Every structure is written in structure tokens, then in C-alpha cells.
Amino acid sequence: MSITSQHINIALEIDTKFTELEQRGCDNAVFFVEMSDLMPKFKNLMDDLTENDFAQLTLQFNGFYRFGIFLEWVASQLESGVIMVPR
């Protein structure tokens, strides 16, 4: 699937919110809580787009890219047990 205007709007929404939180100096916990509503949209973009198209969005929207890096960091912290998942 090619990048559509809807994909661009979602990437821009994520980019804008993540950048705003960075500018406010928020910590990781605030990032996680404030961005949680956008995680499904991010996942949908990953599912809908080819790897190259997704990469294009990360090049176009730096906050969108940094959100992806943040999610990778969260995943690594969960996997390593640094962040505990309630059972």
C-alpha cells in the first residue's frame, strides 16, 4: 500500500504530540501515558505500510521517528524485566 494522506495525518499527529511532550521536558512515564492513545495508530501504520514507506514517514517526521525509538526502548525494558508487567 502506498502512503495516503490519512497515513501522513496520523504520522503528523504522533510527531506533533511527541515533540510537544519533549519540549515540555516530560519523563518516560509521562511519555508512555500521554502517547498511549496513539500506540494503536502507530501499529496500524506499521501493519499498513511497507518497510520503505514507513521509513519515509520516519524521515519526514522526526517526532514520529523518536516515538518509534521510544517504543523500542519500552519493549527492551519490558523484555529485560526492568519494567515489570502486573500479572
N, C-alpha and C positions, 0 to 999 in steps of 0.2 A: 504494500500500500504506500502511496506517496504521501508526503506531508500535506495536510489540508490546513485551511485557515483555523479550523477547530483545534487541531494539534498545536498550532502556533499560539493560539489564545490560551490554551492550558499551560504550555511552557512559559508563556509570559506571566500568567497568574502565579505560578510557582516561583519564577525568577523574582518577581516584584516582592512577594511576601518574604522570601528568604533573605533578599537583600535588605529589606526594611528591618528585619529582626537582627541582622548583622550590624546594621548601622546603629541600632539601639543598644548593642553590646550584650545581647541575651546569651545566657549559658545554654549548654546542651539540653538540659531538661526543658527549658522554655522552647527551644527549637522543636524538640520532639512533640510537645503538647500542641504548640501553635501550628505546626505543619502537619499534624496527624490527619486532618481532614483532606489534605491534598495527596496523601500517600496513594490512595486508590487511583487517582487520576494519573499520577506518575507511573504506576504499574500498568495502567491501561495504555499509556504511550509506549512503554517497553513492549507490551504484547502486540500492539497495532502496527508498529513501525519496524522497518528493517534496521539492522545494526547501524548501517550507514546513515539512514535518515535520522535515527535517534542521535547519533554522533553530531549530525549537522545542527540539531537543536542545542546540544551542549556547547557547540562553538558559538552559536548565535546568542545564547542567553547564559551568561556567566553564573548567575544565581541559581539557575536550573542545574547547571553542571555541579556547583558546590553542594546543592541539595542531594544529588546523587552520591557524591563523595561522603556526605554526612550519613546517608543511609547505609553505605558500605561500612562505615565506621561502626554504626549501631549494630549491624549484623555481626561484625567481628567481635564486638564486646559481648553480645549475646552468646555467640558460639564459644568464646573462651571462658564464659562464666563470670566475667567482670560485672555484667549487668544480669541480675537474677530475674528469672521469669517466675511470677507467682504460679503456684500449682493448686 
